[in-house]
Amino acid sequence: MNTGSTTKTSYAGMMYSHDFQLWYTYFKRRIEKEWRPEELSFLLGKPDHAYLDFEKMFQVRKFLTQESILLDGIYASSRIETMEFHREEYEVSEERLVRLKIDEDEVKWSYSIEVPWTFETGKKKPPAPDLQFEEWKAEKDLQLESDAMLHVRQKLEALLEGEYFENGATALQMFRQVEPTGLVHLQIFPRHLKNVLYSFIQQNKLVVRNIENRYSFFLTDSQQASRK
């Protein structure tokens, strides 16, 4: 397949081996879910760049300290990818440079992770982690996209009729409400919720506020007044 021109980028950051295990775990989970980094930022209640900065290895330890519990909640899993690092007896734990290389073409992102460690493998030891990944760009099925947006809109409209937004709601709380469809062919992604939410904001139905450094969504004053 001729995929046309390729864009090459590279990012690097310093981290301890345990931090790399967590970074790798969340990187692999995201690709398996077929979510984009900005969708994780949205579910975390953060600006679009927040999760992407983490994947680019910017302040990894700080991000993990602040967000790992919520990320485990988003994925409903706290399992860490198993890997055993080789270490000489005289070695001490120290930060080392990890690099992420990305080749992007018209249909996919190809990732290559370069690490400064070697891994203990063999009998009774975990296999070395896969350091090559491919993430395919979603093919836009306009009918499925329309069906997904309609499903989310109807679910949110029902929530608006009740008292769901009286004390605010986070993106993750709402995603839990709208994600189930009961239809095998229809998958709801965080981007669908985000698009509908921001259309509601434009229609003056909801307003977004920063509560303790996370975005939450509330009824607008006009919506609240109409209920009194």
C-alpha positions, -999 to 999 in steps of 0.1 A, spaced: 0 0 0 13 34 -9 7 56 21 24 87 7 48 109 26 58 102 62 63 126 90 90 117 115 90 131 151 109 121 182 105 128 219 126 119 249 125 121 287 143 110 318 126 84 340 132 56 365 125 21 354 93 18 375 80 51 360 87 36 326 66 6 335 37 28 342 42 51 312 44 20 290 13 5 306 -8 36 299 6 40 264 -4 4 255 -38 7 271 -46 38 251 -37 22 218 -57 -9 227 -88 13 234 -83 31 201 -85 65 219 -64 95 210 -44 114 236 -67 144 236 -96 120 245 -77 109 276 -71 146 285 -108 152 282 -117 123 305 -91 135 330 -108 170 329 -76 186 315 -67 207 285 -61 188 252 -23 189 255 -21 175 291 -21 137 282 -1 143 250 26 160 271 28 129 293 31 106 263 59 129 250 76 122 284 73 156 298 74 155 337 64 118 337 68 113 375 47 144 383 19 133 360 19 98 373 17 111 409 -13 132 401 -32 111 375 -25 74 379 -54 66 402 -78 84 379 -63 67 348 -68 33 365 -104 43 371 -109 53 335 -95 19 323 -111 0 352 -77 -17 358 -47 -12 380 -26 -40 364 9 -29 354 26 -45 324 52 -70 338 88 -65 329 120 -74 347 150 -51 343 185 -64 343 207 -47 369 242 -54 379 249 -58 417 267 -25 419 240 -6 400 215 17 418 182 30 405 186 62 386 168 82 359 177 73 324 168 86 290 139 70 271 130 80 235 98 77 215 100 78 178 69 84 157 65 79 119 31 92 107 16 87 73 -19 89 58 -32 58 75 -13 52 108 12 62 134 42 38 139 58 40 173 93 29 183 104 31 219 141 31 227 151 22 263 185 22 281 177 -10 299 180 -47 290 153 -71 303 157 -103 322 138 -130 302 136 -168 302 122 -195 324 98 -180 351 105 -145 339 82 -123 319 89 -118 282 106 -85 271 80 -58 264 71 -51 228 87 -18 219 70 -14 185 34 -3 180 11 7 152 -19 29 157 -43 30 127 -62 62 119 -99 57 122 -118 54 89 -147 79 92 -180 61 87 -203 91 85 -234 71 93 -218 55 124 -205 89 135 -240 104 131 -255 75 150 -230 78 179 -236 116 182 -273 111 182 -271 84 209 -250 107 231 -272 137 225 -303 118 235 -287 105 266 -275 140 276 -308 156 268 -324 131 293 -298 140 319 -305 177 313 -342 171 321 -334 158 355 -311 171 383 -279 155 370 -260 187 364 -272 206 395 -238 201 413 -218 197 381 -206 165 363 -172 155 351 -165 142 316 -157 108 330 -190 106 350 -209 115 318 -190 91 297 -200 63 320 -236 73 314 -235 75 276 -210 48 267 -234 18 269 -255 15 237 -268 -21 237 -258 -22 201 -228 -43 189 -221 -22 159 -222 12 177 -191 22 198 -191 55 217 -157 72 220 -149 101 243 -147 124 213 -184 119 206 -193 131 241 -169 160 238 -184 172 206 -219 170 219 -210 188 252 -194 217 234 -224 220 211 -245 223 243 -222 250 255 -227 269 223 -264 265 227 -261 280 263 -274 248 279 -242 240 298 -211 259 310 -177 245 318 -159 255 350 -125 247 365 -130 230 398 -98 220 417 -79 220 384 -103 198 366 -131 207 342 -167 201 353 -199 209 335 -228 228 350 -262 241 339 -261 277 328 -278 304 349 -306 306 322 -312 269 324 -314 270 362 -337 300 361 -361 283 337 -366 255 362 -377 278 390 
